[in-house]
């Protein structure tokens, strides 16, 4: 539906609102309400959900799943059922693990729906009745009391006043006082007073519902890590197809042209060769290893008070270069405190605060009242007064008033409220009025809230202007240090708040963010397409230190604008208003005490207050990213090694150097230490880290080429051994045993390569391998040696040959380490040079 009457109803006079909605202060009849429910729909957020089966089947679609599925199909076609079972189980495990993590991830729309008020009091047929909030329609007259949730977007039409907390929607840190004609947002909560209101918008056409639309439309598509896995898969598929065509072409040429002895049974032999190559080319465990590594990293982050709800967000967090932080409760304490008071007629500071306390409501939840009582030096002084009458804050007069009797029996009146209202009450003029105005302007410029206090000793006939209290929500004690840490980590921090620009500028200055705080409303027009912002606006977003008076669509637009400039953006938030931006951000972070909607939309949920936990999480995320990069370097290098050696030996020596079961064993033996890489010790990069696929694949390919040289060198030595009678008389070897030699070299040499690629310097430099990784590698090496020595699952080879192979691999380990260090040095220089040009 369209909002009844459109956005004009938010600003039109009440008579026009009644006329447009065809209603009155008497409300609707039940019949008319039922008709409108049919016309406008239920006052609820509905969304189209993808079936669980469809979500699950998506995990069988993509480059790496295709490769695994092709290998499983070929295994079944040629009757290799053991290979088929192992490959199918790995494929199923990857799908189940991914589906489970996605199921646990953000479901912001469900949380938003749960946030709708379950019940509402509506005026139907002349009587107030309680109905489900989902049945409220435009034109209904609703009654809203203390503690109730506003069920729809409304305009207040009756009653004295009401104070509603809409912080979760707009980001304002204090409850907002409403009077007749004011607008109330769906999902806000009444904190004081009672009023009636006319409903002007329901469901998706409320402020709350438009936020839900943004959440539904938000999202970045595949994460950087998912794109990286796809690119790695594409690279390996292309190489596999090239080598498979070369292998099949060579075999066909040999059988048809040279041997001239072609039989259809030869197809089975060719399929076996292709199967060996396909199994060799698939990084079968790559999705599983990345999932497990991230999951173990998530466990570590949970100990740092950061709960991960979307695993790939860990890698996104490692690359974040802009952190958009909300103000209240994250950078500040979310607790108003009294600042330096400005004295006028008051004798001293204590007298001024005491007067303000007498004009406040004891045990009130109002943050201003709490701040005033907290500022009292001696609360017992209030016991000398008897409270006779208290008038709560009135949005028309903009002040509170209390009548008390002191210990001598004298009646006194005290009032506190907006300085302009208190000044008018006291009839200030001349220099005193100018001084008060200057004081209020100065406080506003510094981002402080001003509160005037007055006293009357003659039943309110004349008032004395005692002074002005200033209030602030002070920065957290660790905020400035945390901002400094963030900058040291290569992060730019932008503050985003629903409060006024002056307040934002003051806090941003105090914590060290900067003073270039822009009003979001000045940058983004109301009907602007937030997905296609002008370059001028994006430039302002990129250079600003923060934004004030921010609405949900502004936060979303800020994130989109920064992402459009190539930034990886983390966004912190705690309210419904933050949900769209949290979902759109590369890494949405729900801070401590966040609403269900914010937690559901976020990828990481903090359980400790402040930003320091975010920086701790970034440290851990960068470690995790480094471990995954180490795995990818190892896996791609080894995959290249196995594929090329298999094709080379098959084409030029006429036999495959590895059997299918050997390749499966290699995968299983590799994955034991690889799973422990999540515990490995790594250096923490000082700057954001990203998937630089060109450099990564180039580096892995170069290391892979030298690994190929290592394996082919040993294979050539083995073939020479077969044809050398002198060597055969010393230690006889068969072709089957040569396969075992190659198997030993690839398993053991691969694990030594893991020691090489995990270190950015020499492999023997700090940080040394974690005990779990080292123990896993040693354990698998001992098992591999025993398998080769005793002939478990592979043909046995002499122990002397095992010793010679190990000497050969250790020598190559130093060669590979030298290649790696030269490669890193060259890549660092080229990256720096590109940065200089840009």
C-alpha positions in Angstrom: 0.0 0.0 0.0 1.0 3.6 -0.2 1.0 5.6 3.0 -2.4 7.0 3.4 -2.1 10.6 2.2 1.7 10.2 1.8 4.4 12.0 3.8 2.2 15.2 3.9 0.3 13.7 6.8 3.4 14.1 8.9 3.3 17.9 8.5 -0.3 18.8 7.6 -2.6 20.4 10.1 -4.8 18.0 12.0 -8.0 18.9 10.2 -6.4 18.0 6.9 -5.2 14.8 8.4 -8.8 13.9 9.5 -10.1 14.8 6.1 -7.5 12.8 4.2 -8.0 9.7 6.3 -11.8 10.1 6.5 -11.8 9.8 10.2 -12.4 12.0 13.3 -11.7 12.1 17.0 -14.4 9.5 17.5 -12.4 6.9 15.6 -13.6 4.2 13.2 -16.4 1.7 13.2 -15.5 -2.0 13.3 -16.9 -2.4 9.8 -14.9 0.5 8.4 -11.7 -0.8 10.2 -12.3 -4.3 8.6 -12.6 -2.7 5.2 -9.4 -0.7 5.7 -7.6 -3.8 6.8 -8.4 -5.4 3.5 -7.3 -2.3 1.6 -4.1 -1.4 3.4 -3.0 -4.8 4.7 -2.0 -5.9 8.2 0.1 -3.6 10.3 3.1 -6.0 10.2 6.3 -6.5 8.3 6.1 -9.3 5.8 8.9 -10.7 3.7 9.4 -13.3 1.0 11.6 -16.0 2.5 13.7 -18.5 0.5 13.0 -22.1 1.4 15.5 -23.9 3.6 15.9 -26.6 0.9 16.8 -23.9 -1.7 19.3 -22.4 0.7 20.9 -25.8 1.3 21.1 -26.6 -2.4 23.0 -23.4 -3.1 26.0 -24.9 -1.4 26.2 -27.4 -4.2 26.6 -24.7 -6.8 29.8 -23.0 -7.7 33.3 -23.7 -9.1 34.7 -25.9 -6.3 31.4 -27.8 -5.7 31.3 -28.5 -9.5 34.8 -29.9 -9.4 34.0 -32.1 -6.4 30.7 -33.3 -8.0 32.5 -34.1 -11.3 35.1 -36.1 -9.5 32.3 -38.0 -7.6 30.5 -38.7 -10.9 33.6 -40.0 -12.6 34.4 -42.2 -9.6 30.9 -43.7 -9.8 31.1 -44.2 -13.6 34.3 -46.2 -13.4 33.3 -48.0 -10.2 35.8 -46.5 -7.8 33.3 -46.6 -4.9 35.7 -45.9 -2.1 36.8 -42.6 -3.8 33.1 -41.8 -4.6 32.2 -42.3 -0.9 35.0 -40.1 0.4 34.5 -37.3 -2.1 30.7 -37.3 -1.6 31.1 -37.1 2.2 33.4 -34.1 1.9 31.0 -32.4 -0.5 28.1 -33.0 1.9 30.1 -31.8 4.9 30.9 -28.6 3.2 27.3 -28.0 2.4 26.0 -28.8 5.9 28.7 -26.6 7.6 27.9 -23.7 5.3 24.1 -24.1 5.7 24.3 -24.3 9.5 26.4 -21.1 9.7 24.1 -19.2 7.4 21.1 -20.4 9.4 22.7 -19.0 12.6 23.5 -15.7 10.8 21.5 -12.5 10.7 17.7 -12.6 10.4 17.0 -8.9 10.9 13.5 -8.9 9.4 12.3 -11.5 12.0 13.7 -9.4 14.8 12.1 -6.3 13.3 8.8 -8.1 13.1 9.1 -9.1 16.7 9.7 -5.5 17.7 6.2 -4.5 16.6 3.8 -3.7 19.5 1.8 -6.9 20.1 -1.3 -5.1 21.4 -2.9 -1.6 20.9 -5.8 0.3 22.4 -8.1 1.6 19.6 -11.3 3.6 19.6 -13.8 1.5 17.7 -17.6 2.2 17.7 -17.0 4.8 20.4 -15.2 2.5 22.9 -11.6 1.8 23.5 -10.8 -1.8 23.0 -7.5 -3.8 23.0 -6.7 -5.5 19.7 -3.6 -7.1 18.1 -1.4 -4.3 16.9 -1.3 -6.0 13.4 -5.0 -5.0 13.0 -4.5 -1.3 13.5 -5.4 0.7 10.3 -4.8 4.2 9.0 -7.5 6.5 10.6 -7.7 4.6 13.9 -7.6 6.6 17.1 -5.2 4.9 19.5 -4.5 5.5 23.2 -0.9 5.3 24.3 0.1 5.1 27.9 3.3 4.8 30.0 5.3 1.8 29.0 3.4 1.0 25.9 4.9 0.7 22.4 3.5 3.0 19.7 1.8 0.6 17.4 2.1 2.6 14.1 3.1 6.0 12.8 0.7 8.5 14.5 0.0 12.2 15.0 -0.9 13.0 18.6 -4.4 14.6 18.9 -5.4 14.6 22.6 -4.1 14.6 26.1 -1.6 16.9 27.9 1.8 15.5 26.9 3.8 12.3 26.5 7.5 11.6 26.5 8.5 8.8 24.1 11.8 7.0 23.7 12.6 6.7 20.0 16.4 6.3 20.4 16.3 2.8 18.8 14.8 4.4 15.7 16.4 7.9 15.4 19.5 7.6 17.5 18.4 10.5 19.8 19.9 9.8 23.2 17.0 11.3 25.3 13.3 10.7 25.3 11.4 13.2 23.2 8.5 15.2 24.6 5.4 15.3 22.3 2.4 17.6 22.3 -0.8 17.8 20.2 0.1 17.7 16.5 3.5 16.1 16.9 4.5 12.9 15.1 5.1 9.6 16.9 7.0 6.7 15.3 6.0 3.1 15.3 8.1 1.0 17.7 9.0 3.9 20.1 8.1 3.5 23.8 6.1 5.8 26.0 8.2 6.8 29.0 5.9 9.4 30.7 2.4 10.7 30.3 -0.6 9.5 28.2 -2.1 10.8 24.9 -4.4 9.8 22.1 -3.3 9.8 18.5 -4.5 9.2 15.0 -2.8 6.5 12.9 -1.3 7.9 9.6 0.8 4.9 8.5 1.0 1.1 9.2 3.2 -1.8 8.4 5.9 -1.2 5.8 4.7 2.4 5.4 5.9 3.4 8.9 9.2 4.8 9.8 9.9 1.4 11.4 8.7 -0.4 8.2 10.8 1.7 5.9 13.8 0.6 8.0 12.7 -3.0 7.4 12.6 -2.3 3.7 16.2 -1.0 3.9 17.2 -4.1 5.8 15.6 -6.3 3.1 17.3 -4.5 0.3 20.7 -4.2 2.1 23.5 -6.6 1.6 26.7 -6.6 -0.4 26.3 -9.9 -2.2 29.1 -12.4 -1.9 31.8 -11.5 0.7 35.4 -10.9 -0.3 36.3 -14.3 0.9 33.6 -16.0 -1.1 34.8 -14.1 -4.2 38.3 -15.2 -3.4 37.3 -18.9 -3.2 35.5 -18.6 -6.5 38.5 -17.0 -8.2 40.8 -19.7 -6.8 38.3 -22.3 -8.1 38.2 -20.7 -11.5 42.0 -20.6 -11.7 42.3 -24.3 -10.8 39.4 -25.3 -13.1 41.0 -23.5 -16.1 44.4 -25.2 -15.4 42.7 -28.6 -14.8 40.8 -28.4 -18.1 44.0 -27.4 -20.0 45.9 -30.3 -18.5 43.0 -32.7 -19.0 42.7 -31.9 -22.6 46.5 -32.2 -23.0 46.4 -35.6 -21.2 43.4 -37.0 -23.2 44.8 -35.7 -26.5 48.2 -37.3 -25.7 46.6 -40.7 -24.8 44.3 -40.7 -27.9 47.3 -39.8 -30.1 49.3 -42.6 -28.6 46.5 -45.2 -29.0 45.2 -44.1 -32.4 48.1 -42.7 -34.4 51.1 -44.4 -32.9 49.9 -47.8 -31.7 46.9 -47.9 -34.1 45.2 -50.1 -31.6 42.1 -48.3 -30.5 39.3 -50.0 -28.5 36.3 -48.5 -26.7 37.6 -50.1 -23.6 40.5 -47.6 -23.7 37.9 -45.0 -22.7 37.8 -46.5 -19.3 41.5 -46.1 -18.9 41.4 -42.5 -20.1 38.6 -41.8 -17.6 40.7 -43.2 -14.8 43.5 -40.9 -15.8 41.2 -37.9 -15.9 39.8 -38.9 -12.5 43.3 -39.0 -11.0 43.9 -35.5 -12.5 40.5 -34.2 -11.3 41.0 -35.4 -7.8 44.5 -34.0 -7.8 43.2 -30.6 -8.9 40.4 -30.1 -6.4 41.2 -28.3 -3.1 38.5 -30.6 -1.7 38.9 -29.4 1.9 39.3 -25.7 1.1 35.8 -24.7 2.1 35.9 -26.9 5.2 39.3 -25.6 6.2 38.3 -22.0 5.8 35.1 -22.7 7.8 36.9 -24.5 10.6 39.6 -21.9 10.7 37.0 -19.1 10.9 35.0 -21.1 13.5 38.0 -21.6 15.8 38.8 -17.9 15.3 35.3 -17.1 16.2 35.7 -19.0 19.4 38.8 -17.0 20.2 36.9 -13.8 19.5 34.1 -14.9 21.8 36.7 -14.9 24.7 37.4 -11.3 23.7 33.7 -10.4 24.2 32.9 -10.5 20.4 30.3 -13.0 19.2 30.5 -13.9 15.5 27.2 -14.6 13.8 28.5 -14.7 10.2 31.9 -16.5 9.8 33.1 -14.8 6.7 32.8 -11.5 8.5 36.1 -12.3 10.3 38.0 -11.9 7.0 36.0 -8.8 6.2 36.9 -7.3 9.6 40.6 -7.9 8.9 40.4 -5.7 5.8 38.2 -2.9 7.2 39.8 0.5 6.7 36.9 2.7 7.8 35.0 2.2 11.1 31.7 4.1 11.4 30.9 4.3 15.1 27.7 5.4 16.8 28.2 7.9 19.6 25.9 7.2 22.5 27.0 4.3 24.7 29.9 3.4 22.4 32.1 6.5 22.4 30.2 8.0 25.4 29.0 6.5 28.7 25.3 7.0 27.8 24.9 8.6 31.2 24.1 12.3 31.5 26.2 14.2 34.0 26.3 17.7 35.3 28.9 20.0 33.8 30.1 23.4 35.0 27.0 25.4 36.2 26.6 29.1 35.4 25.4 31.0 38.5 23.0 33.9 38.4 20.9 34.5 41.6 22.1 31.3 43.3 24.5 31.8 46.1 26.7 28.8 45.1 26.8 25.6 43.0 25.2 23.5 45.7 22.2 25.8 46.0 21.6 25.7 42.3 21.7 21.9 42.1 19.5 21.6 45.2 16.9 23.8 43.5 17.0 21.7 40.4 16.6 18.6 42.4 13.6 20.0 44.2 12.1 20.7 40.7 12.7 17.0 39.8 10.7 13.9 40.4 12.3 11.4 42.8 13.0 7.9 41.6 12.3 9.0 38.0 13.7 7.2 35.0 14.2 10.6 33.3 17.9 10.9 32.4 17.9 14.6 33.3 16.4 14.0 36.7 18.9 11.2 37.3 21.8 13.5 36.4 20.5 16.2 38.7 20.1 13.9 41.7 23.5 12.3 41.0 25.1 15.8 41.1 23.8 16.5 44.7 26.6 16.6 47.2 24.4 15.7 50.2 21.0 14.1 49.3 19.9 14.3 52.9 19.3 18.1 52.5 16.2 17.3 50.5 14.7 15.6 53.6 14.2 19.1 55.1 11.6 19.9 52.5 8.1 18.4 52.1 6.9 17.9 48.5 3.3 19.2 48.1 2.8 19.2 44.4 4.7 18.3 41.3 3.9 19.2 37.7 5.8 17.0 35.1 7.6 18.4 32.1 5.1 20.1 29.8 6.2 20.3 26.1 4.2 23.5 25.8 5.7 25.4 28.8 8.9 23.4 28.4 9.5 23.1 32.1 8.7 21.2 35.3 7.4 22.8 38.5 7.4 21.7 42.2 5.7 23.2 45.2 7.5 22.4 48.5 7.4 23.4 52.2 10.7 24.1 53.9 11.5 23.3 57.6 10.2 26.7 58.7 6.8 26.1 57.1 7.4 28.4 54.2 6.0 27.5 50.8 8.4 27.7 47.9 8.1 27.0 44.1 11.0 25.6 42.0 11.1 25.2 38.3 13.6 23.8 35.8 13.5 23.5 32.0 14.5 25.0 28.8 16.6 28.2 29.5 14.5 30.3 27.3 11.3 29.2 29.1 12.8 29.8 32.5 14.1 33.2 31.4 10.6 34.1 30.2 9.2 32.9 33.5 11.6 35.1 35.4 11.0 38.0 33.0 14.7 38.6 32.4 15.8 41.7 30.7 18.8 43.9 30.0 22.3 42.6 30.8 21.0 39.6 32.7 19.0 38.4 29.7 21.9 39.0 27.4 24.2 37.1 29.7 21.7 34.1 29.8 21.4 34.1 26.0 25.2 34.2 25.6 25.6 31.4 28.1 23.1 29.1 26.3 24.7 29.9 22.9 28.2 29.0 24.3 26.9 25.7 25.8 25.2 24.8 22.5 28.4 25.6 20.5 30.2 23.2 22.9 27.6 20.5 22.4 26.2 20.8 26.0 22.6 20.7 27.0 21.4 23.8 29.0 18.9 23.6 31.8 17.5 26.8 33.5 16.5 26.8 37.2 14.3 29.3 39.0 12.7 29.8 42.4 9.7 31.7 43.7 9.0 32.6 47.3 5.6 34.3 46.7 3.4 31.6 45.2 4.7 32.2 41.7 4.0 36.0 41.4 7.7 36.6 40.9 10.5 34.3 40.0 14.3 34.5 40.6 16.6 33.1 37.9 19.1 31.0 39.9 21.3 29.9 37.1 21.9 27.4 34.2 23.0 23.8 34.6 24.8 22.2 31.7 24.6 18.5 31.0 26.7 16.2 28.9 27.0 12.6 28.1 30.8 12.3 28.7 33.2 10.2 26.6 34.1 6.8 27.9 37.4 6.8 29.8 39.0 4.6 27.1 37.5 6.2 24.0 40.4 8.5 23.1 43.0 5.7 23.6 40.8 3.4 21.5 40.7 5.9 18.7 44.4 6.2 18.8 44.8 2.4 18.6 42.4 2.4 15.7 44.5 4.9 13.8 47.6 2.8 14.6 45.8 -0.1 12.9 45.3 1.9 9.7 41.6 2.7 10.5 39.8 5.9 9.9 37.0 6.4 12.5 33.8 8.3 11.6 31.3 9.1 14.3 27.6 8.8 13.4 24.9 10.1 15.7 21.3 11.1 15.7 22.2 14.0 18.1 22.8 17.5 16.9 26.0 18.4 15.1 27.3 20.6 17.9 27.0 17.7 20.4 28.7 15.4 17.9 31.5 17.9 17.2 32.3 18.3 20.9 32.5 14.6 21.6 34.4 13.9 18.4 36.9 16.6 19.4 37.3 15.2 22.9 38.0 11.6 21.7 40.3 12.7 18.9 38.2 11.9 15.9 38.2 15.4 14.5 35.8 18.3 14.2 34.6 18.0 10.6 31.1 16.8 11.6 28.5 17.3 8.9 24.7 17.4 9.2 23.4 14.3 7.4 20.2 16.2 6.3 22.4 18.8 4.5 24.1 16.1 2.4 21.2 13.7 1.6 17.9 15.0 0.3 14.7 13.2 1.4 13.9 11.6 -2.0 17.4 10.9 -3.1 18.4 7.5 -4.4 20.7 6.3 -1.7 22.3 3.7 -4.1 23.3 6.4 -6.7 24.7 9.4 -4.9 26.3 12.4 -6.7 30.1 12.5 -6.6 30.0 15.7 -4.6 28.0 14.0 -1.8 30.3 10.9 -1.8 33.4 13.2 -1.6 31.9 14.9 1.5 31.1 11.5 3.0 34.7 10.3 2.4 36.4 13.4 3.9 34.0 14.0 6.9 35.0 13.0 10.4 31.4 12.2 11.3 27.8 13.0 10.9 25.0 14.4 13.1 21.2 14.3 12.9 21.4 11.0 11.1 18.4 8.9 10.1 18.4 5.2 9.1 18.5 5.8 5.3 21.5 8.2 5.9 23.5 5.5 7.7 22.8 3.1 4.9 23.8 5.7 2.3 27.0 6.5 4.1 28.1 2.9 4.1 27.1 2.5 0.4 29.0 5.7 -0.6 32.2 4.5 1.2 32.0 1.0 -0.3 31.5 2.6 -3.7 34.9 4.3 -3.3 36.6 0.9 -2.6 36.6 1.1 1.2 35.8 -1.9 3.4 33.5 -0.5 6.1 32.7 -1.7 9.6 29.6 -0.1 11.2 28.6 -0.2 14.8 25.1 0.3 16.0 22.6 -0.7 18.7 19.1 0.2 17.5 16.5 -0.6 14.9 17.7 2.4 13.0 21.1 0.9 12.6 19.9 -2.4 11.1 20.0 -1.5 7.4 23.6 -0.1 7.7 24.7 -3.0 9.8 23.5 -5.5 7.2 25.0 -3.4 4.3 28.4 -2.9 5.9 31.2 -5.3 5.1 31.2 -6.0 8.8 28.2 -4.9 10.9 28.9 -4.8 14.6 26.1 -4.7 17.2 27.5 -3.1 20.3 26.8 -4.1 23.9 23.1 -3.7 24.8 21.9 -3.6 21.1 18.3 -4.4 20.2 17.4 -7.7 18.7 17.1 -6.2 15.2 20.6 -4.7 15.4 22.0 -8.0 16.7 20.2 -10.0 13.9 21.5 -7.7 11.2 25.1 -7.6 12.5 27.9 -10.0 11.7 29.6 -9.5 15.0 27.9 -8.8 18.4 29.9 -7.2 21.2 29.1 -8.2 24.8 31.4 -5.6 26.4 30.8 -1.8 26.1 33.0 0.5 24.1 35.1 0.3 21.0 38.2 -1.3 22.5 36.6 -4.7 21.9 36.3 -3.9 18.2 40.1 -3.2 18.0 40.8 -6.4 19.8 38.6 -8.2 17.4 40.4 -6.6 14.4 43.7 -7.9 15.8 42.4 -11.4 16.0 40.7 -11.2 12.6 44.0 -10.1 11.0 45.7 -13.1 12.5 43.0 -15.4 11.2 43.3 -13.8 7.8 47.0 -14.5 7.7 46.4 -18.1 8.6 44.0 -18.5 5.8 46.4 -16.8 3.3 49.1 -19.3 4.5 46.7 -22.2 3.8 45.8 -20.9 0.3 49.5 -20.5 -0.6 50.2 -24.0 0.5 47.1 -25.5 -1.1 47.4 -23.9 -4.5 51.1 -24.6 -4.7 50.6 -28.2 -3.8 47.7 -28.6 -6.2 49.8 -27.3 -9.0 52.6 -29.6 -8.0 50.3 -32.7 -8.0 48.5 -31.9 -11.3 51.6 -31.2 -13.3 53.5 -34.1 -12.0 50.6 -36.5 -12.7 50.3 -35.2 -16.3 54.0 -35.1 -17.0 54.6 -38.6 -15.8 51.6 -40.0 -17.5 52.4 -38.4 -20.9 56.2 -38.9 -20.9 56.7 -42.0 -18.8 53.5 -43.8 -19.6 52.3 -44.4 -16.1 50.6 -42.2 -13.4 53.0 -41.4 -10.5 50.1 -41.5 -8.0 47.1 -43.8 -7.7 43.7 -42.4 -6.9 43.9 -43.8 -3.3 47.3 -42.1 -2.9 45.8 -38.8 -3.9 42.9 -39.3 -1.4 45.5 -40.2 1.3 47.5 -37.1 0.5 44.4 -35.0 0.9 43.6 -36.6 4.3 47.1 -36.4 5.6 47.4 -32.8 4.5 44.2 -31.8 6.2 45.3 -33.1 9.7 47.9 -30.3 10.1 46.0 -27.9 8.0 43.1 -28.0 10.5 45.5 -26.9 13.3 46.6 -23.8 11.3 43.8 -22.0 13.1 46.0 -22.1 16.2 49.2 -21.1 14.6 51.3 -18.1 15.8 51.3 -15.2 13.4 52.4 -11.6 13.3 49.6 -9.1 13.4 49.6 -6.9 10.3 49.7 -3.2 11.2 47.4 -2.2 8.3 44.2 -3.6 6.9 44.7 -6.8 4.9 42.8 -7.7 1.7 42.5 -10.5 -0.8 45.0 -9.5 -3.5 44.2 -12.4 -5.8 46.7 -11.5 -8.6 49.6 -11.4 -6.2 48.4 -14.4 -4.2 47.9 -16.6 -7.3 51.1 -15.4 -8.9 53.0 -16.1 -5.7 51.4 -19.5 -5.2 52.2 -20.3 -8.9 55.8 -19.4 -8.6 56.2 -21.4 -5.4 54.2 -24.2 -7.1 56.7 -24.2 -10.1 59.6 -24.7 -7.8 57.6 -27.5 -6.0 57.0 -29.1 -9.4 60.8 -28.9 -10.1 61.4 -30.6 -6.7 58.9 -33.4 -7.5 59.9 -33.9 -11.1 63.5 -33.9 -10.1 62.9 -36.8 -7.7 60.7 -38.5 -10.3 63.4 -38.3 -13.0 65.9 -39.7 -10.5 63.5 -42.5 -9.9 63.1 -43.3 -13.6 66.9 -43.2 -14.0 67.1 -45.6 -11.0 64.7 -48.0 -12.8 67.0 -48.1 -15.9 70.4 -48.1 -14.0 71.6 -51.7 -13.3 74.2 -50.4 -10.8 71.7 -48.5 -8.7 69.2 -51.4 -9.0 71.9 -53.8 -7.7 72.4 -51.5 -4.7 68.7 -51.0 -3.9 66.2 -52.5 -6.4 63.0 -50.4 -7.1 59.9 -51.1 -9.1 57.5 -48.7 -10.8 55.0 -49.2 -8.0 57.7 -48.3 -5.5 58.5 -45.2 -7.5 54.9 -44.2 -6.9 55.4 -44.6 -3.2 58.6 -42.4 -3.4 56.6 -39.7 -5.1 53.8 -40.1 -2.5 56.3 -39.7 0.3 57.9 -36.7 -1.3 54.6 -34.9 -1.9 53.2 -35.5 1.6 56.4 -34.8 3.5 57.6 -32.1 1.1 54.2 -30.4 1.2 54.3 -30.2 5.0 57.8 -28.8 5.0 56.4 -26.3 2.4 53.8 -25.3 5.0 56.6 -24.3 7.4 58.0 -22.2 4.6 54.9 -20.3 3.5 53.6 -19.6 7.0 56.6 -17.3 7.8 57.1 -14.0 6.0 60.8 -14.1 6.9 63.1 -17.2 7.1 61.1 -20.4 8.0 63.1 -20.7 11.2 62.5 -17.2 12.4 59.8 -16.0 14.9 57.0 -16.5 15.4 57.6 -20.2 15.5 54.8 -22.7 14.7 52.3 -23.3 17.4 52.7 -26.5 19.3 49.5 -28.0 17.8 50.6 -27.3 14.2 54.1 -28.6 14.9 52.8 -31.7 16.6 50.3 -32.4 13.9 52.9 -32.2 11.2 55.4 -34.4 13.1 52.6 -36.9 13.7 51.5 -37.1 10.1 55.2 -37.4 9.0 55.8 -40.3 11.3 52.6 -42.0 10.0 53.6 -41.4 6.4 57.1 -42.8 7.0 55.6 -45.9 8.7 53.1 -46.3 5.8 55.9 -46.2 3.2 58.3 -48.4 5.3 55.8 -51.1 6.2 53.6 -50.9 3.1 50.4 -49.8 4.7 48.0 -49.0 1.8 50.9 -48.2 -0.5 53.8 -50.4 -1.8 56.7 -50.6 0.7 60.0 -49.0 0.0 63.4 -49.6 1.7 64.2 -47.5 4.7 67.4 -46.2 3.0 65.3 -44.7 0.2 63.1 -43.0 2.8 66.2 -41.4 4.4 67.5 -40.3 1.0 64.1 -38.7 0.1 64.1 -36.8 3.4 67.6 -35.4 2.8 66.5 -34.4 -0.7 63.4 -32.6 0.7 65.3 -30.7 3.5 67.8 -29.4 0.9 64.8 -28.2 -1.3 63.2 -26.6 1.8 66.0 -24.0 1.9 65.7 -23.4 -1.8 61.9 -22.8 -1.5 62.4 -20.5 1.5 64.8 -18.4 -0.5 62.4 -18.2 -3.4 59.6 -17.2 -1.1 61.6 -14.4 0.5 62.6 -13.0 -2.9 59.0 -13.1 -4.0 57.7 -11.3 -0.9 60.4 -8.6 -1.2 59.5 -8.0 -4.9 55.7 -7.9 -4.2 56.1 -5.4 -1.3 58.2 -3.1 -3.5 55.7 -3.3 -6.4 52.7 -2.7 -4.1 54.6 0.4 -2.6 55.3 1.7 -6.1 51.7 1.4 -7.2 50.7 3.3 -4.0 53.2 6.1 -4.8 51.6 6.5 -8.3 48.1 6.6 -7.0 
